[in-house]
Amino acid sequence: MEFTGNRHREAWPHEVFDRECRDCPRLDAFLQGVRRGRPDYHAHPVPPFGDPEAQLLVVGLAPGMHGANRTGRPFTGDFAGILLYRTLHRYGFASHAGSADPDDGLRLTGCRVTNAVKCLPPQNKPAPAEIRCCNRYLAAELATYPPRAVLALGRIAHDAVLRARGIGVTSYRFAHHAVHDLPGGLRLFDSYHCSRYNTQTKRLTEAMFEAVVGDIAGFLGTPSPGG
């Protein structure tokens, strides 16, 4: 099954995604303020985007103010989404390289994108308690729509995946291009987050990110670019 644009919003079970969740008072108050100041923004929890039966799940940190918090689609409008969707397209997981418009017709095939925290946090920094509170949605997503591979973008996403699987966060160390075989047959791939800071400082280059996604494509048997 494929979903394009925002038409997937009503497709997720309540335990996987709740647009009206207000369990984190700080985040709820912040979003209320954003909605007042920017009534044209999505400014609610942001749902997963992509194929429910995906073999690959990409886990980011949280929506950005003028990216997913505006568009309602993970990484859409965020600087990080430029590299993410371009690379997913290169390896056959996306129909095109994406844009800042959630109605661009982008389709994900065999791939789904979600966040460890579904709501925009102040200064892009969720509190530890907020990360733990939101983890139940990621746990339900992994259980209900189990992928074969997960790409964690950054340490917080890495830890969130472990916690969602009931694994201690010290059991598997985060490192860029690390690969972990988790109990139950799930393979976890780590990458630095494709944020503006990481890419502009060259902590993460396009080649580095493509190498990780290329390894995932090889693991899943997805044809390589041009072949």
N, CA, C and O of each residue as an XYZ file, in Angstrom:
908
protein
N       0.846     -1.191      0.000
C       0.000      0.000      0.000
C       0.879      1.238      0.000
O       1.904      1.279      0.681
N       0.476      2.255     -0.769
C       1.210      3.507     -0.837
C       0.294      4.650     -0.434
O      -0.916      4.598     -0.655
N       0.883      5.688      0.162
C       0.134      6.877      0.505
C       0.882      8.073     -0.050
O       2.111      8.122      0.008
N       0.149      9.041     -0.589
C       0.770     10.246     -1.102
C       0.275     11.442     -0.314
O      -0.791     11.411      0.300
N       1.078     12.499     -0.344
C       0.671     13.736      0.315
C       0.303     13.520      1.765
O       1.039     12.861      2.500
N      -0.824     14.063      2.186
C      -1.287     13.945      3.562
C      -2.482     13.026      3.684
O      -3.111     12.983      4.742
N      -2.812     12.299      2.651
C      -4.015     11.484      2.670
C      -3.910     10.300      3.614
O      -4.892      9.588      3.827
N      -2.738     10.081      4.181
C      -2.536      8.973      5.112
C      -2.938      9.314      6.534
O      -2.925      8.436      7.396
N      -3.293     10.558      6.806
C      -3.420     11.007      8.199
C      -4.440     10.210      8.995
O      -4.244      9.978     10.188
N      -5.511      9.794      8.368
C      -6.554      9.089      9.101
C      -6.364      7.574      9.082
O      -7.206      6.839      9.598
N      -5.263      7.100      8.491
C      -5.096      5.666      8.280
C      -4.502      4.955      9.484
O      -4.558      3.727      9.549
N      -3.933      5.687     10.443
C      -3.198      5.046     11.523
C      -4.094      4.770     12.721
O      -4.888      5.627     13.106
N      -3.979      3.585     13.316
C      -4.730      3.300     14.549
C      -4.375      4.293     15.652
O      -3.286      4.867     15.662
N      -5.301      4.483     16.569
C      -5.141      5.468     17.631
C      -3.882      5.212     18.456
O      -3.234      6.159     18.902
N      -3.530      3.948     18.662
C      -2.347      3.661     19.482
C      -1.044      3.990     18.760
O       0.001      4.146     19.392
N      -1.111      4.096     17.424
C       0.066      4.439     16.623
C       0.201      5.948     16.466
O       1.310      6.482     16.484
N      -0.932      6.637     16.311
C      -0.893      8.089     16.147
C      -2.185      8.711     16.645
O      -3.279      8.264     16.301
N      -2.044      9.754     17.464
C      -3.196     10.479     18.002
C      -2.981     11.970     17.751
O      -2.177     12.612     18.427
N      -3.696     12.504     16.788
C      -3.546     13.912     16.424
C      -3.911     14.833     17.576
O      -3.431     15.965     17.630
N      -4.742     14.379     18.493
C      -5.193     15.224     19.598
C      -4.450     14.949     20.897
O      -4.887     15.390     21.960
N      -3.337     14.230     20.830
C      -2.589     13.930     22.053
C      -2.124     15.224     22.718
O      -1.592     16.118     22.060
N      -2.333     15.310     24.039
C      -1.907     16.463     24.829
C      -1.215     16.008     26.114
O      -1.306     16.678     27.143
N      -0.544     14.900     26.053
C       0.020     14.296     27.258
C       1.264     15.012     27.780
O       1.664     14.796     28.924
N       1.875     15.854     26.964
C       3.065     16.596     27.401
C       2.680     18.069     27.535
O       2.592     18.767     26.525
N       2.449     18.558     28.752
C       1.930     19.918     28.942
C       2.781     21.003     28.277
O       2.237     21.943     27.697
N       4.091     20.884     28.353
C       4.956     21.916     27.759
C       4.779     21.950     26.243
O       4.672     23.026     25.655
N       4.748     20.777     25.608
C       4.596     20.730     24.159
C       3.207     21.199     23.740
O       3.060     21.915     22.750
N       2.194     20.794     24.495
C       0.830     21.204     24.181
C       0.693     22.728     24.255
O       0.103     23.342     23.367
N       1.233     23.331     25.304
C       1.153     24.782     25.443
C       1.915     25.486     24.327
O       1.468     26.510     23.812
N       3.054     24.938     23.961
C       3.851     25.541     22.892
C       3.097     25.491     21.566
O       3.063     26.481     20.834
N       2.494     24.347     21.253
C       1.744     24.219     20.007
C       0.513     25.124     19.994
O       0.163     25.676     18.951
N      -0.134     25.277     21.123
C      -1.269     26.201     21.175
C      -0.828     27.611     20.804
O      -1.529     28.313     20.075
N       0.325     28.022     21.302
C       0.849     29.335     20.955
C       1.189     29.444     19.480
O       0.941     30.477     18.858
N       1.754     28.384     18.918
C       2.080     28.390     17.487
C       0.810     28.504     16.655
O       0.770     29.249     15.675
N      -0.229     27.765     17.044
C      -1.485     27.824     16.286
C      -2.103     29.221     16.308
O      -2.685     29.670     15.320
N      -1.969     29.902     17.447
C      -2.495     31.262     17.517
C      -1.712     32.212     16.620
O      -2.288     33.066     15.946
N      -0.394     32.053     16.622
C       0.439     32.956     15.840
C       0.521     32.610     14.370
O       0.748     33.481     13.530
N       0.334     31.315     14.053
C       0.456     30.852     12.665
C      -0.713     29.918     12.358
O      -0.531     28.703     12.283
N      -1.892     30.467     12.183
C      -3.076     29.619     11.978
C      -3.040     28.788     10.705
O      -3.828     27.855     10.557
N      -2.143     29.109      9.787
C      -2.026     28.330      8.558
C      -1.099     27.127      8.715
O      -0.953     26.339      7.780
N      -0.469     26.973      9.887
C       0.433     25.843     10.122
C      -0.356     24.633     10.612
O      -1.435     24.765     11.190
N       0.210     23.448     10.367
C      -0.373     22.200     10.895
C      -0.429     22.270     12.424
O      -1.504     22.134     13.008
N       0.715     22.480     13.071
C       0.816     22.758     14.512
C       0.038     21.778     15.387
O      -0.623     22.184     16.343
N       0.116     20.514     15.066
C      -0.418     19.401     15.857
C       0.630     18.288     15.805
O       1.623     18.418     15.089
N       0.431     17.204     16.545
C       1.309     16.055     16.353
C       1.359     15.662     14.868
O       0.359     15.751     14.156
N       2.524     15.234     14.428
C       2.738     14.899     13.017
C       2.740     13.379     12.848
O       3.491     12.685     13.533
N       1.911     12.855     11.945
C       1.799     11.407     11.795
C       2.953     10.817     11.000
O       3.701     11.556     10.360
N       3.109      9.498     11.029
C       4.050      8.840     10.123
C       3.629      9.083      8.678
O       2.465      9.370      8.395
N       4.583      8.966      7.784
C       4.312      9.122      6.356
C       4.915      7.948      5.594
O       6.099      7.645      5.744
N       4.098      7.290      4.778
C       4.612      6.242      3.924
C       3.817      4.964      4.001
O       2.646      4.958      4.381
N       4.460      3.899      3.640
C       3.853      2.586      3.441
C       3.707      1.855      4.783
O       4.712      1.608      5.450
N       2.477      1.502      5.195
C       2.327      0.745      6.446
C       3.062     -0.593      6.413
O       3.488     -1.085      7.458
N       3.217     -1.183      5.239
C       3.873     -2.480      5.126
C       5.343     -2.337      4.745
O       5.941     -3.266      4.203
N       5.915     -1.184      5.026
C       7.288     -0.893      4.631
C       8.289     -1.839      5.277
O       8.122     -2.249      6.425
N       9.325     -2.180      4.529
C      10.449     -2.932      5.078
C      11.430     -2.018      5.799
O      12.185     -2.468      6.661
N      11.418     -0.726      5.444
C      12.330      0.248      6.049
C      11.536      1.315      6.775
O      10.629      1.922      6.205
N      11.877      1.544      8.035
C      11.322      2.643      8.815
C      12.449      3.610      9.143
O      13.459      3.224      9.731
N      12.269      4.871      8.757
C      13.222      5.927      9.082
C      12.690      6.680     10.293
O      11.547      7.139     10.290
N      13.515      6.809     11.328
C      13.088      7.478     12.560
C      13.929      8.726     12.769
O      15.146      8.657     12.941
N      13.246      9.881     12.748
C      13.903     11.143     13.040
C      13.685     11.553     14.480
O      13.258     10.749     15.309
N      13.979     12.800     14.772
C      13.859     13.290     16.150
C      12.462     13.855     16.416
O      11.693     13.273     17.181
N      12.133     14.985     15.787
C      10.865     15.676     16.042
C      10.605     16.642     14.895
O      11.530     16.976     14.154
N       9.366     17.098     14.735
C       9.074     18.078     13.688
C       9.837     19.378     13.905
O      10.084     19.780     15.041
N      10.210     20.036     12.801
C      10.807     21.366     12.865
C       9.736     22.430     12.742
O       8.670     22.186     12.178
N      10.019     23.614     13.270
C       9.018     24.685     13.306
C       8.423     24.981     11.934
O       7.202     25.015     11.779
N       9.282     25.197     10.936
C       8.797     25.602      9.620
C       8.826     24.441      8.619
O       8.593     24.628      7.425
N       9.116     23.242      9.128
C       9.094     22.051      8.289
C       7.837     21.256      8.562
O       6.738     21.678      8.200
N       7.992     20.110      9.199
C       6.843     19.227      9.429
C       5.772     19.874     10.295
O       4.589     19.573     10.135
N       6.159     20.754     11.206
C       5.151     21.445     12.007
C       4.273     22.347     11.133
O       3.118     22.610     11.468
N       4.820     22.809     10.029
C       4.045     23.624      9.088
C       3.249     22.759      8.127
O       2.073     23.020      7.871
N       3.903     21.719      7.591
C       3.308     20.948      6.495
C       2.508     19.743      6.953
O       1.622     19.277      6.237
N       2.814     19.228      8.149
C       2.131     18.035      8.624
C       2.692     16.748      8.076
O       2.079     15.695      8.248
N       3.854     16.795      7.413
C       4.479     15.583      6.876
C       5.939     15.558      7.311
O       6.642     16.550      7.120
N       6.422     14.453      7.892
C       7.788     14.423      8.414
C       8.823     14.854      7.383
O       8.817     14.391      6.243
N       9.710     15.747      7.806
C      10.852     16.225      7.031
C      10.464     17.067      5.814
O      11.344     17.472      5.054
N       9.196     17.339      5.609
C       8.787     18.139      4.463
C       8.866     19.619      4.820
O       8.154     20.093      5.705
N       9.726     20.333      4.131
C       9.992     21.727      4.439
C      11.176     21.919      5.360
O      11.671     23.038      5.499
N      11.639     20.862      5.989
C      12.850     20.922      6.807
C      14.081     20.823      5.913
O      14.056     20.132      4.895
N      15.151     21.507      6.290
C      16.409     21.396      5.542
C      16.867     19.944      5.505
O      17.385     19.478      4.490
N      16.675     19.227      6.614
C      17.099     17.826      6.677
C      16.389     16.971      5.641
O      16.940     15.967      5.188
N      15.171     17.352      5.256
C      14.424     16.564      4.288
C      15.003     16.605      2.904
O      14.738     15.709      2.103
N      15.800     17.630      2.588
C      16.398     17.715      1.254
C      17.285     16.509      1.011
O      17.139     15.812      0.007
N      18.205     16.264      1.932
C      19.105     15.121      1.785
C      18.364     13.804      1.979
O      18.620     12.839      1.259
N      17.447     13.755      2.948
C      16.745     12.502      3.216
C      15.964     12.032      1.998
O      16.177     10.917      1.522
N      15.066     12.862      1.489
C      14.202     12.403      0.398
C      14.975     12.252     -0.913
O      14.635     11.405     -1.740
N      15.999     13.061     -1.104
C      16.828     12.892     -2.304
C      17.519     11.528     -2.292
O      17.612     10.859     -3.321
N      17.996     11.133     -1.132
C      18.683      9.846     -1.036
C      17.700      8.686     -1.105
O      17.989      7.674     -1.742
N      16.544      8.815     -0.461
C      15.529      7.767     -0.579
C      15.107      7.585     -2.038
O      14.895      6.462     -2.497
N      14.989      8.701     -2.758
C      14.656      8.617     -4.185
C      15.758      7.905     -4.957
O      15.479      7.070     -5.817
N      16.989      8.229     -4.656
C      18.123      7.632     -5.368
C      18.124      6.110     -5.232
O      18.527      5.404     -6.157
N      17.678      5.605     -4.088
C      17.696      4.161     -3.857
C      16.330      3.513     -4.029
O      16.121      2.384     -3.586
N      15.408      4.208     -4.663
C      14.148      3.600     -5.061
C      13.064      3.568     -4.014
O      12.028      2.937     -4.223
N      13.274      4.238     -2.882
C      12.267      4.248     -1.822
C      11.248      5.380     -1.980
O      10.195      5.354     -1.343
N      11.546      6.366     -2.817
C      10.666      7.524     -3.000
C      10.483      7.800     -4.480
O      11.394      7.598     -5.284
N       9.281      8.267     -4.829
C       8.954      8.487     -6.239
C       9.678      9.686     -6.836
O       9.918      9.729     -8.043
N      10.025     10.653     -6.007
C      10.865     11.769     -6.445
C      11.578     12.335     -5.232
O      11.435     11.820     -4.123
N      12.337     13.382     -5.438
C      13.234     13.851     -4.386
C      12.552     14.694     -3.324
O      13.214     15.194     -2.415
N      11.236     14.863     -3.423
C      10.530     15.590     -2.378
C      10.527     17.084     -2.616
O      11.134     17.571     -3.570
N       9.843     17.809     -1.749
C       9.750     19.261     -1.843
C       9.285     19.790     -0.496
O       9.175     19.038      0.473
N       9.017     21.076     -0.443
C       8.489     21.680      0.782
C       6.972     21.671      0.812
O       6.370     22.250      1.716
N       6.339     21.019     -0.167
C       4.881     21.012     -0.303
C       4.353     19.611     -0.049
O       4.715     18.689     -0.779
N       3.504     19.413      0.966
C       3.005     18.072      1.250
C       2.030     17.548      0.197
O       1.662     16.374      0.227
N       1.615     18.400     -0.725
C       0.733     17.965     -1.806
C       1.489     17.771     -3.112
O       0.930     17.930     -4.197
N       2.773     17.424     -2.995
C       3.611     17.274     -4.184
C       3.468     15.915     -4.854
O       4.115     15.666     -5.871
N       2.628     15.019     -4.306
C       2.445     13.703     -4.902
C       3.548     12.716     -4.573
O       3.592     11.632     -5.155
N       4.430     13.057     -3.668
C       5.507     12.145     -3.277
C       4.937     10.833     -2.758
O       4.043     10.831     -1.912
N       5.449      9.726     -3.261
C       5.067      8.394     -2.800
C       6.305      7.688     -2.250
O       7.387      7.761     -2.833
N       6.129      7.018     -1.140
C       7.190      6.176     -0.590
C       6.811      4.721     -0.833
O       5.673      4.314     -0.598
N       7.770      3.954     -1.301
C       7.550      2.542     -1.609
C       8.500      1.702     -0.774
O       9.719      1.838     -0.880
N       7.939      0.836      0.054
C       8.777      0.012      0.920
C       9.443      0.795      2.016
O      10.403      0.319      2.622
N       8.951      2.001      2.289
C       9.598      2.892      3.257
C       8.541      3.714      3.970
O       7.494      4.039      3.410
N       8.838      4.039      5.213
C       7.973      4.898      6.017
C       8.864      5.798      6.865
O       9.935      5.383      7.310
N       8.416      7.026      7.085
C       9.192      7.993      7.864
C       8.361      8.424      9.068
O       7.180      8.745      8.935
N       8.983      8.429     10.239
C       8.286      8.806     11.463
C       9.258      9.569     12.352
O      10.416      9.764     11.983
N       8.797      9.999     13.513
C       9.656     10.711     14.454
C       9.557     10.096     15.848
O       8.528      9.535     16.224
N      10.642     10.214     16.600
C      10.635      9.739     17.985
C       9.676     10.563     18.830
O       9.041     10.037     19.743
N       9.569     11.847     18.531
C       8.645     12.758     19.210
C       7.757     13.370     18.142
O       8.254     13.930     17.165
N       6.460     13.270     18.320
C       5.528     13.663     17.262
C       5.214     15.151     17.250
O       4.687     15.653     16.257
N       5.521     15.874     18.326
C       5.192     17.296     18.421
C       6.439     18.161     18.346
O       7.525     17.755     18.758
N       6.258     19.364     17.812
C       7.326     20.350     17.783
C       7.741     20.728     19.202
O       6.902     21.165     19.989
N       9.029     20.568     19.546
C       9.486     21.012     20.875
C      10.102     22.407     20.786
O      10.669     22.761     19.752
N      10.000     23.201     21.845
C      10.682     24.490     21.852
C      12.178     24.321     21.595
O      12.820     23.434     22.157
N      12.720     25.183     20.739
C      14.149     25.181     20.407
C      14.609     23.826     19.851
O      15.790     23.486     19.920
N      13.660     23.062     19.302
C      13.966     21.751     18.718
C      14.587     20.781     19.711
O      15.332     19.883     19.319
N      14.285     20.956     21.001
C      14.885     20.111     22.032
C      13.802     19.520     22.923
O      13.377     20.172     23.877
N      13.346     18.306     22.641
C      12.383     17.666     23.551
C      13.050     17.292     24.861
O      14.229     16.937     24.888
N      12.298     17.373     25.937
C      12.804     16.974     27.249
C      12.817     15.451     27.348
O      12.029     14.787     26.675
N      13.697     14.889     28.173
C      13.741     13.427     28.317
C      12.392     12.817     28.649
O      12.045     11.763     28.116
N      11.616     13.464     29.530
C      10.305     12.927     29.886
C       9.366     12.925     28.686
O       8.532     12.029     28.558
N       9.489     13.916     27.807
C       8.649     13.980     26.604
C       9.024     12.884     25.613
O       8.159     12.304     24.957
N      10.304     12.611     25.511
C      10.753     11.526     24.628
C      10.208     10.197     25.130
O       9.740      9.374     24.343
N      10.271      9.990     26.443
C       9.764      8.740     27.007
C       8.244      8.639     26.857
O       7.721      7.565     26.558
N       7.540      9.745     27.062
C       6.078      9.724     26.970
C       5.627      9.373     25.556
O       4.684      8.603     25.377
N       6.286      9.926     24.570
C       5.880      9.706     23.173
C       6.324      8.338     22.657
O       5.883      7.902     21.594
N       7.186      7.669     23.397
C       7.747      6.413     22.919
C       6.704      5.332     22.713
O       6.928      4.398     21.944
N       5.571      5.439     23.384
C       4.549      4.405     23.228
C       4.013      4.371     21.791
O       3.609      3.316     21.302
N       4.010      5.510     21.130
C       3.536      5.535     19.743
C       4.523      4.833     18.817
O       4.117      4.092     17.922
N       5.802      5.060     19.027
C       6.803      4.360     18.228
C       6.760      2.864     18.515
O       6.888      2.052     17.599
N       6.580      2.496     19.786
C       6.492      1.075     20.141
C       5.309      0.422     19.443
O       5.428     -0.689     18.926
N       4.171      1.105     19.425
C       2.988      0.557     18.760
C       3.191      0.480     17.255
O       2.738     -0.466     16.611
N       3.866      1.470     16.696
C       4.123      1.453     15.253
C       5.017      0.277     14.866
O       4.756     -0.406     13.875
N       6.061      0.045     15.643
C       6.958     -1.078     15.358
C       6.256     -2.412     15.522
O       6.533     -3.359     14.786
N       5.349     -2.491     16.482
C       4.638     -3.749     16.727
C       3.543     -3.994     15.697
O       3.332     -5.126     15.263
N       2.849     -2.933     15.309
C       1.714     -3.070     14.396
C       2.158     -3.184     12.947
O       1.569     -3.933     12.168
N       3.192     -2.445     12.589
C       3.703     -2.424     11.217
C       5.197     -2.731     11.246
O       6.007     -1.847     10.966
N       5.579     -3.962     11.577
C       7.002     -4.263     11.794
C       7.823     -4.203     10.504
O       7.503     -4.895      9.537
N       8.868     -3.390     10.482
C       9.791     -3.362      9.345
C      10.892     -4.397      9.517
O      11.008     -5.019     10.573
N      11.687     -4.579      8.496
C      12.886     -5.420      8.606
C      14.091     -4.593      9.026
O      15.010     -5.100      9.670
N      14.080     -3.319      8.657
C      15.212     -2.436      8.945
C      14.698     -1.101      9.458
O      13.655     -0.611      9.024
N      15.445     -0.524     10.386
C      15.168      0.817     10.880
C      16.418      1.659     10.698
O      17.522      1.233     11.036
N      16.233      2.862     10.158
C      17.316      3.838     10.068
C      17.064      4.898     11.130
O      16.098      5.655     11.041
N      17.931      4.952     12.131
C      17.814      5.944     13.204
C      18.695      7.134     12.864
O      19.905      6.995     12.681
N      18.073      8.310     12.781
C      18.800      9.535     12.469
C      19.166     10.230     13.777
O      18.401     11.044     14.293
N      20.324      9.905     14.298
C      20.800     10.502     15.532
C      20.609      9.610     16.745
O      19.864      8.630     16.709
N      21.304      9.974     17.827
C      21.305      9.134     19.023
C      19.942      9.077     19.687
O      19.546      8.021     20.180
N      19.209     10.190     19.712
C      17.906     10.170     20.370
C      16.972      9.201     19.660
O      16.245      8.452     20.312
N      16.984      9.210     18.334
C      16.169      8.257     17.581
C      16.634      6.829     17.836
O      15.812      5.926     17.997
N      17.947      6.622     17.874
C      18.518      5.304     18.169
C      18.020      4.797     19.524
O      17.543      3.668     19.635
N      18.136      5.641     20.551
C      17.683      5.242     21.884
C      16.177      4.996     21.913
O      15.705      4.091     22.602
N      15.423      5.804     21.165
C      13.966      5.642     21.138
C      13.569      4.302     20.542
O      12.622      3.668     21.009
N      14.283      3.872     19.520
C      13.996      2.566     18.913
C      14.271      1.450     19.916
O      13.468      0.529     20.060
N      15.402      1.534     20.604
C      15.719      0.516     21.603
C      14.660      0.481     22.700
O      14.181     -0.588     23.079
N      14.303      1.648     23.202
C      13.304      1.717     24.270
C      11.963      1.162     23.796
O      11.267      0.478     24.547
N      11.603      1.462     22.543
C      10.335      0.975     21.992
C      10.309     -0.539     21.875
O       9.240     -1.149     21.896
N      11.477     -1.145     21.751
C      11.570     -2.604     21.677
C      11.842     -3.238     23.028
O      12.072     -4.444     23.109
N      11.819     -2.438     24.095
C      12.049     -2.960     25.433
C      13.488     -3.311     25.700
O      13.769     -4.188     26.518
N      14.409     -2.648     25.032
C      15.842     -2.917     25.156
C      16.496     -1.742     25.870
O      16.187     -0.589     25.569
N      17.384     -2.013     26.801
C      18.104     -0.952     27.487
C      18.931     -0.123     26.522
O      19.564     -0.669     25.619
N      18.933      1.185     26.705
C      19.594      2.057     25.737
C      21.115      1.919     25.772
O      21.789      2.389     24.855
N      21.672      1.290     26.802
C      23.118      1.069     26.836
C      23.514     -0.254     26.186
O      24.698     -0.583     26.120
N      22.536     -1.010     25.708
C      22.840     -2.334     25.150
C      23.497     -2.258     23.779
O      24.274     -3.140     23.413
N      23.191     -1.208     23.018
C      23.743     -1.046     21.677
C      24.164      0.412     21.528
O      23.346      1.322     21.671
N      25.429      0.623     21.243
C      25.989      1.979     21.216
C      25.722      2.649     19.864
O      25.920      2.053     18.805
N      25.269      3.900     19.930
C      25.072      4.670     18.704
C      26.415      5.114     18.128
O      27.289      5.589     18.853
N      26.561      4.954     16.827
C      27.703      5.496     16.094
C      27.301      5.599     14.639
O      26.558      4.759     14.131
N      27.790      6.622     13.972
C      27.446      6.742     12.559
C      27.901      5.512     11.787
O      29.031      5.049     11.940
N      27.013      4.996     10.963
C      27.230      3.822     10.104
C      27.351      2.528     10.903
O      27.825      1.516     10.386
N      26.923      2.564     12.158
C      26.869      1.325     12.938
C      25.638      0.529     12.533
O      24.630      1.092     12.107
N      25.736     -0.786     12.673
C      24.626     -1.698     12.358
C      24.451     -2.634     13.541
O      25.421     -3.198     14.049
N      23.201     -2.796     13.978
C      22.908     -3.624     15.142
C      21.794     -4.612     14.801
O      20.746     -4.216     14.290
N      22.012     -5.865     15.075
C      20.960     -6.874     14.930
C      20.259     -7.026     16.268
O      20.828     -7.546     17.228
N      19.012     -6.564     16.321
C      18.250     -6.575     17.562
C      17.472     -7.875     17.711
O      17.195     -8.540     16.713
N      17.117     -8.248     18.929
C      16.285     -9.435     19.132
C      14.986     -9.319     18.330
O      14.405     -8.240     18.209
N      14.554    -10.441     17.793
C      13.336    -10.447     17.000
C      13.563    -10.258     15.517
O      12.609    -10.244     14.739
N      14.818    -10.113     15.111
C      15.123    -10.054     13.687
C      15.163     -8.667     13.081
O      15.287     -8.546     11.863
N      15.063     -7.609     13.884
C      15.108     -6.249     13.366
C      16.560     -5.783     13.274
O      17.333     -5.941     14.219
N      16.918     -5.212     12.137
C      18.271     -4.675     11.982
C      18.207     -3.151     12.064
O      17.462     -2.513     11.320
N      18.987     -2.579     12.967
C      19.016     -1.148     13.216
C      20.276     -0.550     12.599
O      21.392     -0.966     12.913
N      20.085      0.426     11.722
C      21.177      1.157     11.085
C      21.216      2.565     11.675
O      20.176      3.207     11.823
N      22.402      3.039     12.008
C      22.562      4.360     12.600
C      23.182      5.337     11.614
O      24.052      4.973     10.824
N      22.728      6.572     11.671
C      23.360      7.657     10.924
C      23.280      8.927     11.746
O      22.341      9.122     12.518
N      24.274      9.794     11.576
C      24.096     11.135     12.088
C      22.843     11.729     11.455
O      22.498     11.402     10.319
N      22.177     12.585     12.180
C      20.981     13.244     11.655
C      21.376     14.152     10.481
O      22.407     14.824     10.519
N      20.541     14.156      9.447
C      20.857     14.960      8.258
C      20.370     16.400      8.439
O      19.675     16.943      7.580
N      20.737     17.001      9.552
C      20.349     18.360      9.886
C      21.235     19.359      9.153
O      22.294     19.011      8.630
N      20.777     20.605      9.128
C      21.575     21.671      8.516
C      22.946     21.776      9.181
O      23.966     21.893      8.502
N      22.961     21.733     10.517
C      24.243     21.856     11.228
C      25.196     20.742     10.829
O      26.356     21.008     10.517
N      24.726     19.494     10.833
C      25.604     18.368     10.541
C      26.108     18.385      9.106
O      27.265     18.051      8.850
N      25.247     18.772      8.165
C      25.683     18.758      6.768
C      26.573     19.959      6.446
O      27.531     19.829      5.683
N      26.269     21.118      7.016
C      27.089     22.291      6.709
C      28.458     22.233      7.370
O      29.420     22.798      6.849
N      28.559     21.558      8.511
C      29.862     21.392      9.162
C      30.618     20.177      8.626
O      31.750     19.913      9.031
N      29.984     19.443      7.714
C      30.577     18.239      7.103
C      30.719     17.081      8.094
O      31.406     16.096      7.824
N      30.066     17.217      9.230
C      30.020     16.040     10.107
C      29.331     14.888      9.386
O      29.692     13.724      9.554
N      28.328     15.241      8.576
C      27.654     14.267      7.717
C      27.687     14.792      6.298
O      27.115     15.841      6.006
N      28.353     14.069      5.416
C      28.377     14.435      4.005
C      27.338     13.618      3.249
O      26.827     12.617      3.750
N      27.038     14.062      2.040
C      26.085     13.316      1.222
C      26.585     11.903      0.968
O      25.807     10.950      1.002
N      27.880     11.767      0.714
C      28.449     10.437      0.470
C      28.312      9.544      1.696
O      28.014      8.356      1.568
N      28.527     10.104      2.874
C      28.391      9.327      4.107
C      26.965      8.826      4.280
O      26.742      7.670      4.642
N      25.998      9.708      4.018
C      24.601      9.320      4.195
C      24.187      8.301      3.139
O      23.486      7.336      3.441
N      24.619      8.517      1.911
C      24.293      7.565      0.850
C      24.876      6.189      1.141
O      24.273      5.176      0.787
N      26.036      6.142      1.778
C      26.643      4.849      2.103
C      25.766      4.066      3.074
O      25.629      2.849      2.947
N      25.172      4.761      4.044
C      24.288      4.085      4.993
C      23.031      3.580      4.297
O      22.657      2.418      4.451
N      22.382      4.448      3.532
C      21.155      4.045      2.845
C      21.455      2.968      1.803
O      20.638      2.075      1.578
N      22.612      3.051      1.176
C      23.010      2.003      0.246
C      23.153      0.651      0.914
O      22.777     -0.372      0.342
N      23.692      0.639      2.118
C      23.797     -0.617      2.876
C      22.403     -1.166      3.205
O      22.171     -2.373      3.137
N      21.487     -0.270      3.559
C      20.126     -0.703      3.845
C      19.481     -1.288      2.598
O      18.838     -2.336      2.658
N      19.654     -0.608      1.467
C      19.095     -1.108      0.211
C      19.658     -2.486     -0.124
O      18.930     -3.366     -0.585
N      20.951     -2.669      0.110
C      21.548     -3.978     -0.129
C      20.978     -5.040      0.782
O      20.714     -6.160      0.346
N      20.787     -4.699      2.045
C      20.214     -5.636      3.011
C      18.800     -6.035      2.604
O      18.418     -7.198      2.737
N      18.030     -5.083      2.111
C      16.633     -5.347      1.742
C      16.478     -5.876      0.327
O      15.389     -6.280     -0.079
N      17.583     -5.872     -0.425
C      17.508     -6.368     -1.791
C      16.934     -5.362     -2.776
O      16.424     -5.742     -3.830
N      17.014     -4.091     -2.439
C      16.533     -3.056     -3.346
C      17.592     -2.803     -4.411
O      18.773     -2.698     -4.078
N      17.205     -2.700     -5.687
C      18.189     -2.477     -6.750
C      18.992     -1.205     -6.510
O      18.447     -0.193     -6.069
N      20.275     -1.258     -6.799
C      21.125     -0.097     -6.634
C      20.829      0.920     -7.728
O      20.270      0.564     -8.765
N      21.201      2.204     -7.508
C      20.942      3.228     -8.530
C      21.532      2.831     -9.879
O      22.706      2.475     -9.976
N      20.712      2.897    -10.906
C      21.168      2.581    -12.248
C      21.335      1.118    -12.530
O      21.841      0.750    -13.590
N      20.911      0.239    -11.580
C      21.118     -1.178    -11.829
C      20.023     -2.047    -11.291
O      20.077     -3.268    -11.435
